[in-house]
Amino acid sequence: MRDQGRSHPVTPDGRYFVVRGRLWRCSNPSLAAEARRGLVGDLMRARRAVRDALRAGDEQALALARSEVDGAKVSLGERGPPWWSDGAPDVNRRLARNTAYAAWFAGLKDG
């Protein structure tokens, strides 16, 4: 299953997308579109700040920018507590083949 506008497969429950066999948590689908746009803008600004701090060799600015990236990702639901409430474990950043998604992932390779 591929999500609209995504080039990476998305798990059937919509919680993760897969890049090079690793699961990455999707943002919370219940976020309002306007809120999501604002948070994505914050994330992009913070990522540019990381880039700029790396180029400048400014460790203090880098730490601040990375903290802002983390904050935006938590607000989007990509990090921090899972946005689902059914008690399923969070397997963010794990290899799909080592999770409950293993059979689904193996089926992608055959298809």
C-alpha atoms as a printed R data frame, in Angstrom:
    type eleno elety resid chain resno      x       y      z
1   ATOM     1    CA   MET     A     1  0.000   0.000  0.000
2   ATOM     2    CA   ARG     A     2  1.366   3.402 -0.927
3   ATOM     3    CA   ASP     A     3 -0.009   6.569  0.610
4   ATOM     4    CA   GLN     A     4 -1.089   9.423 -1.623
5   ATOM     5    CA   GLY     A     5  1.947  11.422 -2.684
6   ATOM     6    CA   ARG     A     6  4.425   9.051 -1.038
7   ATOM     7    CA   SER     A     7  6.978   6.988 -2.840
8   ATOM     8    CA   HIS     A     8  7.452   4.641  0.123
9   ATOM     9    CA   PRO     A     9  5.147   1.815  1.178
10  ATOM    10    CA   VAL     A    10  2.883   2.517  4.136
11  ATOM    11    CA   THR     A    11  1.819  -0.206  6.558
12  ATOM    12    CA   PRO     A    12 -1.797  -1.341  6.228
13  ATOM    13    CA   ASP     A    13 -2.714   0.410  9.483
14  ATOM    14    CA   GLY     A    14 -1.167   3.693  8.266
15  ATOM    15    CA   ARG     A    15  1.180   3.998 11.238
16  ATOM    16    CA   TYR     A    16  4.513   3.642  9.452
17  ATOM    17    CA   PHE     A    17  6.194   4.040  6.101
18  ATOM    18    CA   VAL     A    18  9.202   1.969  5.076
19  ATOM    19    CA   VAL     A    19 12.566   3.205  3.834
20  ATOM    20    CA   ARG     A    20 15.297   0.633  3.124
21  ATOM    21    CA   GLY     A    21 13.485  -1.936  5.257
22  ATOM    22    CA   ARG     A    22 13.127   0.324  8.292
23  ATOM    23    CA   LEU     A    23  9.816   1.545  9.735
24  ATOM    24    CA   TRP     A    24  9.362   5.275 10.273
25  ATOM    25    CA   ARG     A    25  6.321   6.583 12.114
26  ATOM    26    CA   CYS     A    26  3.851   8.595 10.052
27  ATOM    27    CA   SER     A    27  2.509  11.851 11.413
28  ATOM    28    CA   ASN     A    28 -0.755  11.805 13.308
29  ATOM    29    CA   PRO     A    29 -3.571  11.658 10.738
30  ATOM    30    CA   SER     A    30 -5.987  13.382 13.122
31  ATOM    31    CA   LEU     A    31 -4.060  16.666 13.000
32  ATOM    32    CA   ALA     A    32 -6.031  19.437 11.329
33  ATOM    33    CA   ALA     A    33 -4.628  20.378  7.922
34  ATOM    34    CA   GLU     A    34 -3.780  23.921  9.023
35  ATOM    35    CA   ALA     A    35 -1.999  22.692 12.152
36  ATOM    36    CA   ARG     A    36 -0.086  20.113 10.104
37  ATOM    37    CA   ARG     A    37  1.042  22.781  7.608
38  ATOM    38    CA   GLY     A    38  2.295  24.970 10.440
39  ATOM    39    CA   LEU     A    39  4.170  22.135 12.101
40  ATOM    40    CA   VAL     A    40  5.723  21.015  8.813
41  ATOM    41    CA   GLY     A    41  6.842  24.613  8.253
42  ATOM    42    CA   ASP     A    42  8.409  24.615 11.726
43  ATOM    43    CA   LEU     A    43 10.147  21.331 10.952
44  ATOM    44    CA   MET     A    44 11.549  22.599  7.647
45  ATOM    45    CA   ARG     A    45 12.839  25.807  9.286
46  ATOM    46    CA   ALA     A    46 14.495  23.764 12.025
47  ATOM    47    CA   ARG     A    47 16.107  21.433  9.457
48  ATOM    48    CA   ARG     A    48 17.496  24.441  7.597
49  ATOM    49    CA   ALA     A    49 18.846  25.740 10.907
50  ATOM    50    CA   VAL     A    50 20.594  22.374 11.441
51  ATOM    51    CA   ARG     A    51 22.149  22.667  7.986
52  ATOM    52    CA   ASP     A    52 23.276  26.227  8.603
53  ATOM    53    CA   ALA     A    53 24.732  25.414 12.037
54  ATOM    54    CA   LEU     A    54 26.652  22.467 10.593
55  ATOM    55    CA   ARG     A    55 28.092  24.650  7.839
56  ATOM    56    CA   ALA     A    56 29.060  27.324 10.373
57  ATOM    57    CA   GLY     A    57 30.477  24.811 12.848
58  ATOM    58    CA   ASP     A    58 28.310  26.380 15.563
59  ATOM    59    CA   GLU     A    59 27.725  23.657 18.155
60  ATOM    60    CA   GLN     A    60 25.382  25.756 20.287
61  ATOM    61    CA   ALA     A    61 23.157  26.643 17.326
62  ATOM    62    CA   LEU     A    62 23.277  23.016 16.199
63  ATOM    63    CA   ALA     A    63 22.034  21.754 19.561
64  ATOM    64    CA   LEU     A    64 19.202  24.290 19.543
65  ATOM    65    CA   ALA     A    65 18.217  23.470 15.958
66  ATOM    66    CA   ARG     A    66 18.213  19.723 16.635
67  ATOM    67    CA   SER     A    67 16.024  20.323 19.674
68  ATOM    68    CA   GLU     A    68 13.607  22.294 17.470
69  ATOM    69    CA   VAL     A    69 13.537  19.454 14.918
70  ATOM    70    CA   ASP     A    70 12.718  17.010 17.700
71  ATOM    71    CA   GLY     A    71  9.986  19.267 19.059
72  ATOM    72    CA   ALA     A    72  8.347  19.594 15.653
73  ATOM    73    CA   LYS     A    73  8.491  15.829 15.103
74  ATOM    74    CA   VAL     A    74  6.949  15.180 18.521
75  ATOM    75    CA   SER     A    75  4.180  17.687 17.742
76  ATOM    76    CA   LEU     A    76  3.536  15.955 14.413
77  ATOM    77    CA   GLY     A    77  3.335  12.581 16.191
78  ATOM    78    CA   GLU     A    78  6.401  11.157 14.452
79  ATOM    79    CA   ARG     A    79  8.255  10.864 17.765
80  ATOM    80    CA   GLY     A    80  7.237  10.730 21.401
81  ATOM    81    CA   PRO     A    81  4.156   8.892 22.616
82  ATOM    82    CA   PRO     A    82  2.306   6.977 19.879
83  ATOM    83    CA   TRP     A    83 -0.751   8.752 18.497
84  ATOM    84    CA   TRP     A    84 -2.814   5.555 18.429
85  ATOM    85    CA   SER     A    85 -4.615   4.309 21.512
86  ATOM    86    CA   ASP     A    86 -5.114   0.578 20.977
87  ATOM    87    CA   GLY     A    87 -2.049  -0.401 23.019
88  ATOM    88    CA   ALA     A    88 -0.007  -1.611 20.035
89  ATOM    89    CA   PRO     A    89  3.718  -1.138 20.638
90  ATOM    90    CA   ASP     A    90  5.676   1.571 18.866
91  ATOM    91    CA   VAL     A    91  8.218  -0.006 16.515
92  ATOM    92    CA   ASN     A    92  9.504   3.255 15.051
93  ATOM    93    CA   ARG     A    93 12.976   2.935 13.483
94  ATOM    94    CA   ARG     A    94 12.986  -0.852 13.699
95  ATOM    95    CA   LEU     A    95 13.565  -3.175 10.780
96  ATOM    96    CA   ALA     A    96 10.205  -4.243  9.408
97  ATOM    97    CA   ARG     A    97 11.350  -7.862  9.163
98  ATOM    98    CA   ASN     A    98 11.784  -7.950 12.961
99  ATOM    99    CA   THR     A    99  8.289  -6.706 13.802
100 ATOM   100    CA   ALA     A   100  4.660  -7.788 13.526
101 ATOM   101    CA   TYR     A   101  4.789  -6.242 10.012
102 ATOM   102    CA   ALA     A   102  7.280  -8.884  8.804
103 ATOM   103    CA   ALA     A   103  4.802 -10.899  6.699
104 ATOM   104    CA   TRP     A   104  3.348  -7.755  5.148
105 ATOM   105    CA   PHE     A   105  6.852  -6.480  4.366
106 ATOM   106    CA   ALA     A   106  7.917  -9.817  2.870
107 ATOM   107    CA   GLY     A   107  4.853  -9.646  0.612
108 ATOM   108    CA   LEU     A   108  6.040  -6.299 -0.759
109 ATOM   109    CA   LYS     A   109  9.209  -7.881 -2.088
110 ATOM   110    CA   ASP     A   110  7.209 -10.559 -3.899
111 ATOM   111    CA   GLY     A   111  4.873  -8.004 -5.471
